[in-house]
Structures are given as C-alpha cells and as structure tokens.
C-alpha cells in the first residue's frame, strides 16, 4: 500500500515516469528497485565538469536539473503540504506529465501544468551507466466473459517496459566505440525463462545503449572521476557517498543500486543551493585531516555536485 510518485523539476518543467523504467510508482518500489528514478535523479542534479570516465560528462543528462527545485510528488499531495510554497499547485503536479492530447476534455485541466516526460532520455543514460537494457512488451486484454457480446475480442492494449542486466566483454571493435555486451551472469534458468516470457530478444541484450554517442565505462574505470558530495547549502548538510561504501563520483552514484540514491529519494532532495559552492567547506575529508583534499586525489581537484533547489520539508 502507498501513494504513487513522479519525480518532477519545477523550473525545467520536466519529470520522470517510473513505469517506463521497469519500476513501480510507490516510494519503496522506486527507492529499492534496480537502477531507477533515484539513480537518474543523481545524474540530473549533478554539476557538470571533469573529463574522467566516471564523470559521465559526455551525457547531456548530467546537470540537467542542477540548481533547480526537484520534488518527488505523490498523487495524494495537497497544496498546503509545503509551507510558503511558490510554484504550481502541489496537488496538480503528479498529473503534469500527462500529454496534452491525452487530457480528456471532461476533466478540468486548466490548473494542471504541462511538463515534458524525459524518461526516455534517463533510460538512455542508465543503459550506458548501469549496463542494463530496457525493452517493451505489448500487453493485450481480451473479454473473457462468455455472456458478453465482445467475448474473445481485444478490449484493451498497452505497453509494459522491462529491463535486463548486461555486462561488457570488450571495450570496442575496430575503434568504432561500440562495446560487445552479453547477458549478466546473475540470472539463473528460471530468470531467463521469465525474461523470455516478457518478450526479451537476443538483440535487446547485444545492442549498444540508446544513448548512442556514449557507451558507458568498464568496472575498473568507475573510480576514475571527480570526488563529489551532495550538498544542502540551506541547512548546511551533505550526503557523503563514501559513508555508503561506494566511490564518491558521478559514475558510481549512477552505476550501482546504491544506498545513496535510496537515501536521497527517501529523505528528499537538497534545499536551495548556489552553483558555486565552496569545495573546502563541503569536503568531509579535509575537515578531518586539515590537509587540502586536492593533494590526496592524485592531483584531481575536488568539485562537489550542485544539488537541486527543493524547499525544506516541515
């Protein structure tokens, strides 16, 4: 039991649909699922910069929501949920990604903003960063009531999105930039039978990521990137990926099914921030040793992620 949630960015007027990322819409389903909306949010609010593999700067998704207000909005939301809120009505944001052509005229849509659905862009990023592939399956519902006039006829059709974990076995062929992928060894025979019933085809595993111009990185490249923390400059709080047992860079935060993403999703995104925060005050390592962090990172300067501008919760 629980309400459904859509992550949305107020200033960008964009959002994510968990159902199209092989995830349920409830908070627990998104927070504890395989790479899903929390991993995409980490990439979206991350500051650009850096040219190491795990900086993921090749992806246009990185930093798309940086410095903006981001909400994980539920369908039970009320306008008074956030004190002093200035923006679209909170009770209407969950439906904001409904396409204009699908907004039935019988309902009053005048107070519902129109947000763009960028789920496909997020899936393209996660395919490369997290080594997985999304594939669709058409679902058909037929009338099973023998007393009905439409018995045996198709009464509804829809598309379900599934995903499968893959692993690279070669960096590329002939410098073409396309890696070779096979299905991950985490699956047993029953898992493979289920994936086949879901409509998985060999080409769903073997194809390159939908990001097109970016094909991810190898496991040994994950530590190679700028160290980052997620900072709330309003409450003077930060989330340190190291405390969650993972590499503190964009690649690891997006690659793993990590506790950092779950914590970020569960506790809310950081509050108002400045795009030029102080790396010195934000670095937990420097506060411990007194030694500049730059000297302990093989010469790579520290940059912290620019988080979103979500208001503080009451």
C-alpha positions as CSV (number, residue, x, y, z in Angstrom):
1,X,0.0,0.0,0.0
2,X,1.1,3.6,-0.6
3,X,0.7,6.5,-2.9
4,X,2.3,6.8,-6.3
5,X,5.1,9.3,-7.0
6,X,6.5,11.1,-10.0
7,X,9.9,13.0,-9.8
8,X,9.4,16.4,-11.3
9,X,11.6,19.5,-11.8
10,X,9.7,22.8,-11.4
11,X,11.9,25.2,-13.3
12,X,12.8,22.8,-16.1
13,X,9.1,21.7,-16.3
14,X,10.2,18.1,-16.8
15,X,9.6,14.8,-15.0
16,X,10.2,11.1,-14.9
17,X,7.7,8.2,-15.2
18,X,8.9,5.2,-13.1
19,X,6.5,2.8,-15.0
20,X,8.6,3.4,-18.2
21,X,11.8,2.5,-16.2
22,X,10.7,-1.0,-15.2
23,X,9.7,0.2,-11.7
24,X,6.6,0.6,-9.6
25,X,5.3,4.1,-8.8
26,X,5.4,3.8,-4.9
27,X,8.2,5.2,-2.9
28,X,9.5,1.8,-1.8
29,X,9.3,0.4,-5.3
30,X,11.4,3.2,-6.8
31,X,13.8,3.6,-3.9
32,X,14.7,-0.1,-3.7
33,X,14.4,-1.2,-7.3
34,X,17.1,-1.9,-9.7
35,X,18.7,1.3,-11.3
36,X,15.6,3.5,-11.5
37,X,14.5,7.1,-10.8
38,X,16.8,7.7,-7.8
39,X,19.9,6.9,-10.0
40,X,18.6,9.2,-12.7
41,X,18.0,12.0,-10.2
42,X,21.6,11.8,-9.0
43,X,22.7,12.3,-12.6
44,X,20.2,15.1,-13.3
45,X,21.2,17.2,-10.3
46,X,25.0,16.6,-10.6
47,X,27.2,19.5,-11.6
48,X,29.0,19.2,-14.9
49,X,32.7,19.1,-15.1
50,X,35.6,16.7,-15.4
51,X,36.9,14.6,-18.2
52,X,37.5,11.3,-16.4
53,X,35.4,8.3,-17.4
54,X,33.3,8.3,-14.2
55,X,32.4,12.0,-14.5
56,X,29.9,11.0,-17.2
57,X,30.2,14.5,-18.7
58,X,29.6,13.0,-22.1
59,X,25.9,12.6,-21.3
60,X,23.6,15.5,-21.8
61,X,21.6,14.2,-18.8
62,X,24.3,15.3,-16.3
63,X,23.4,18.6,-14.7
64,X,20.1,19.0,-16.5
65,X,18.3,19.7,-13.2
66,X,21.3,21.2,-11.3
67,X,20.4,24.2,-9.2
68,X,16.7,23.8,-9.8
69,X,13.8,22.7,-7.5
70,X,13.0,19.0,-7.7
71,X,10.1,17.2,-6.0
72,X,9.1,13.6,-5.8
73,X,5.5,14.3,-5.9
74,X,2.7,11.9,-4.8
75,X,-0.8,11.6,-6.1
76,X,-2.2,12.3,-2.6
77,X,-0.4,15.6,-2.4
78,X,-2.3,18.7,-1.1
79,X,-1.5,22.3,-1.9
80,X,-0.6,23.1,1.8
81,X,2.0,20.3,2.1
82,X,4.9,22.7,1.8
83,X,4.7,25.9,3.8
84,X,5.4,29.0,1.8
85,X,5.5,27.1,-1.5
86,X,5.8,29.4,-4.6
87,X,5.1,27.5,-7.7
88,X,2.5,25.3,-9.4
89,X,-0.2,23.8,-7.2
90,X,1.3,20.8,-5.4
91,X,-1.9,18.8,-5.8
92,X,-1.7,19.0,-9.6
93,X,2.0,18.2,-10.2
94,X,1.5,14.4,-10.2
95,X,-0.5,14.7,-13.4
96,X,1.6,17.3,-15.0
97,X,3.3,14.9,-17.4
98,X,0.0,13.8,-19.0
99,X,0.4,14.7,-22.7
100,X,-2.0,17.4,-23.9
101,X,-3.6,15.1,-26.5
102,X,-4.5,12.7,-23.7
103,X,-6.1,15.2,-21.4
104,X,-9.8,14.4,-21.6
105,X,-12.0,17.4,-22.1
106,X,-14.4,16.3,-19.4
107,X,-11.8,17.0,-16.7
108,X,-10.7,20.4,-15.7
109,X,-7.0,20.6,-16.7
110,X,-6.6,24.4,-16.6
111,X,-4.8,24.4,-13.3
112,X,-2.5,21.4,-14.2
113,X,0.9,22.5,-15.7
114,X,2.3,20.8,-18.8
115,X,5.6,19.1,-18.0
116,X,7.8,17.2,-20.5
117,X,8.4,13.5,-19.9
118,X,12.2,12.9,-20.1
119,X,12.1,9.2,-19.1
120,X,13.4,8.0,-22.4
121,X,16.5,10.3,-22.0
122,X,17.0,9.0,-18.5
123,X,16.7,5.4,-19.7
124,X,19.3,6.0,-22.4
125,X,21.7,7.3,-19.7
126,X,21.1,4.4,-17.3
127,X,21.5,1.8,-20.1
128,X,25.1,3.0,-20.6
129,X,26.0,3.9,-17.0
130,X,24.4,0.9,-15.3
131,X,24.9,-1.7,-18.0
132,X,21.2,-2.7,-18.5
133,X,18.8,-2.7,-21.4
134,X,15.2,-1.7,-21.5
135,X,12.7,-3.5,-23.8
136,X,9.0,-3.2,-24.3
137,X,6.3,-5.8,-24.4
138,X,2.8,-5.3,-25.8
139,X,0.1,-6.4,-23.5
140,X,-3.4,-7.5,-24.8
141,X,-6.5,-7.8,-22.7
142,X,-9.4,-9.8,-24.1
143,X,-13.0,-10.1,-22.9
144,X,-13.3,-13.3,-21.0
145,X,-17.0,-13.2,-20.1
146,X,-18.9,-15.7,-22.3
147,X,-22.1,-13.7,-21.7
148,X,-20.6,-10.6,-23.2
149,X,-21.2,-9.5,-26.8
150,X,-17.5,-8.8,-27.1
151,X,-16.4,-12.2,-25.7
152,X,-13.0,-13.1,-27.1
153,X,-12.3,-9.7,-28.5
154,X,-9.5,-7.4,-27.6
155,X,-10.8,-4.7,-25.3
156,X,-7.5,-3.0,-24.3
157,X,-3.8,-2.8,-25.3
158,X,-0.9,-1.3,-23.5
159,X,2.9,-1.5,-23.4
160,X,5.0,-2.7,-20.4
161,X,8.6,-1.9,-20.0
162,X,11.1,-4.5,-18.7
163,X,14.9,-4.4,-18.2
164,X,17.7,-6.9,-18.2
165,X,21.2,-6.5,-16.8
166,X,24.1,-6.9,-19.2
167,X,27.9,-6.9,-19.0
168,X,30.6,-5.7,-21.5
169,X,33.1,-8.3,-22.6
170,X,35.1,-6.0,-24.8
171,X,35.7,-2.2,-24.9
172,X,35.0,-1.8,-28.6
173,X,35.6,-3.3,-32.0
174,X,37.9,-1.5,-34.5
175,X,37.8,1.8,-32.6
176,X,34.1,2.1,-33.5
177,X,33.1,3.0,-30.0
178,X,30.5,0.2,-29.6
179,X,31.1,-2.4,-26.9
180,X,30.1,-6.0,-27.0
181,X,27.5,-7.0,-24.5
182,X,26.2,-10.3,-23.1
183,X,23.6,-11.1,-20.6
184,X,24.8,-10.8,-17.0
185,X,25.7,-14.0,-15.1
186,X,23.4,-13.1,-12.2
187,X,20.4,-14.8,-13.9
188,X,19.5,-18.4,-13.4
189,X,17.4,-20.6,-15.6
190,X,14.1,-19.5,-14.1
191,X,15.1,-15.9,-14.5
192,X,15.8,-16.4,-18.2
193,X,12.5,-18.1,-18.7
194,X,10.7,-15.2,-17.2
195,X,12.6,-12.6,-19.3
196,X,11.7,-14.6,-22.4
197,X,8.1,-14.5,-21.4
198,X,8.4,-10.8,-21.1
199,X,9.4,-10.6,-24.7
200,X,13.2,-10.3,-24.4
201,X,15.1,-11.0,-27.6
202,X,18.8,-11.5,-28.2
203,X,19.2,-8.1,-29.8
204,X,17.8,-6.5,-26.6
205,X,21.0,-7.7,-24.9
206,X,23.5,-7.3,-27.6
207,X,22.6,-3.8,-28.9
208,X,24.5,-0.7,-27.9
209,X,23.0,1.7,-25.3
210,X,20.3,4.0,-26.6
211,X,22.4,7.0,-25.6
212,X,24.1,6.5,-29.0
213,X,27.1,8.7,-28.5
214,X,28.1,7.3,-25.1
215,X,28.7,3.7,-24.3
216,X,29.4,3.6,-20.6
217,X,32.6,2.5,-18.8
218,X,34.3,-0.6,-17.6
219,X,34.3,-1.6,-13.9
220,X,37.9,-0.6,-13.4
221,X,37.1,2.9,-14.7
222,X,34.4,3.6,-12.1
223,X,36.8,5.1,-9.5
224,X,38.3,7.5,-12.1
225,X,36.4,10.7,-11.7
226,X,36.0,13.8,-9.6
227,X,35.0,13.2,-6.0
228,X,31.6,14.7,-5.2
229,X,29.2,15.1,-2.3
230,X,25.6,16.2,-2.4
231,X,25.2,19.4,-0.5
232,X,22.4,21.3,1.0
233,X,23.6,24.9,1.5
234,X,20.4,26.0,3.2
235,X,20.6,23.5,6.1
236,X,24.4,23.1,5.9
237,X,24.1,19.4,5.4
238,X,25.6,17.0,2.9
239,X,25.4,13.3,1.9
240,X,28.8,11.6,1.5
241,X,28.9,8.6,-0.8
242,X,31.9,7.2,1.0
243,X,29.8,6.6,4.1
244,X,27.7,4.3,2.0
245,X,30.7,2.3,0.9
246,X,30.9,3.5,-2.7
247,X,33.1,5.6,-4.9
248,X,32.1,9.3,-4.5
249,X,31.8,10.2,-8.2
250,X,29.1,10.5,-10.8
251,X,29.7,7.2,-12.4
252,X,29.4,5.1,-9.2
253,X,26.4,7.1,-8.0
254,X,24.6,6.3,-11.2
255,X,26.0,2.9,-11.8
256,X,25.2,0.9,-8.6
257,X,22.0,0.0,-7.0
258,X,23.2,2.3,-4.2
259,X,22.1,3.3,-0.8
260,X,22.9,6.9,-1.5
261,X,20.3,7.1,-4.2
262,X,17.8,5.4,-1.9
263,X,18.6,7.9,0.9
264,X,18.3,10.8,-1.4
265,X,14.9,9.6,-2.7
266,X,13.6,8.7,0.8
267,X,14.7,11.8,2.7
268,X,14.1,14.4,0.0
269,X,16.4,16.3,-2.3
270,X,18.8,19.0,-1.1
271,X,17.5,22.5,-0.5
272,X,18.4,25.8,-2.1
273,X,22.0,25.9,-3.3
274,X,24.5,28.1,-5.1
275,X,26.1,26.8,-8.3
276,X,29.5,27.9,-7.0
277,X,29.7,26.3,-3.5
278,X,32.9,26.1,-1.5
279,X,34.7,22.9,-2.1
280,X,36.7,23.4,1.1
281,X,33.8,23.6,3.4
282,X,31.9,20.8,1.6
283,X,34.7,18.3,1.7
284,X,34.4,15.8,4.6
285,X,38.0,14.5,4.2
286,X,39.5,18.0,4.5
287,X,37.6,18.7,7.7
288,X,39.1,15.6,9.3
289,X,42.8,15.9,8.4
290,X,43.2,19.6,7.8
291,X,45.1,18.8,4.6
292,X,43.7,20.1,1.3
293,X,41.6,17.4,-0.5
294,X,43.3,18.1,-3.8
295,X,46.7,16.6,-2.5
296,X,45.0,13.3,-1.7
297,X,43.3,12.8,-5.0
298,X,46.2,12.3,-7.4
299,X,46.1,15.9,-8.5
300,X,42.4,15.9,-9.4
301,X,40.7,19.0,-7.9
302,X,37.6,18.5,-5.8
303,X,34.2,19.6,-7.2
304,X,31.0,19.0,-5.3
305,X,27.8,18.2,-7.0
306,X,25.3,21.0,-7.4
307,X,22.1,19.7,-5.9
308,X,18.5,20.7,-6.7
309,X,16.6,23.5,-5.1
310,X,13.9,21.7,-3.3
311,X,12.3,23.5,-0.4
312,X,12.9,22.2,3.1
313,X,10.3,19.8,4.5
314,X,8.4,20.8,7.6
